[in-house]
C-alpha cells in the first residue's frame, strides 16, 4: 500500500505478511493511513482482491470515497456498453468515464 501526496510523491507505505488475504486488510490500511496522514478527502483505490460486500458497506457507511476493481464476471456483463462509443465523458485530460447500468437498474 502506497500513499502518494498531491504531487504523486510517495510519503508512506505499508507491507503486509505474504499470507495475509487482501480483503481482510481494508480497515487496517485505511485506519493506518488516516492515523498517520490525517482525514484528507482521499479516494481509496483498491484492486478486486479487496472487494467484499462488508468492505463496500463499511466504506459507504463511513462516508469514504472509493474506486474498486471489479471481477471479470462483472466486467463481462458490461462489455457491450463499454464497447459502444456513445456516452463517454471526459473528466480530466486523458481520462474518460462512462456510467453503465445493469438492466432493470
Buried (B, 14 or more C-beta within 10 A) or exposed (E): BEBEEEEEEEEEEEEEEEEEEBBEBBEEBBEBBEEEEEEEEBEBEBEBEBBBEEBBEBBEEEEBEBEBBEEEEEEEEBEEBEEEEEEEEEEEEEEEEEEBEEEEE
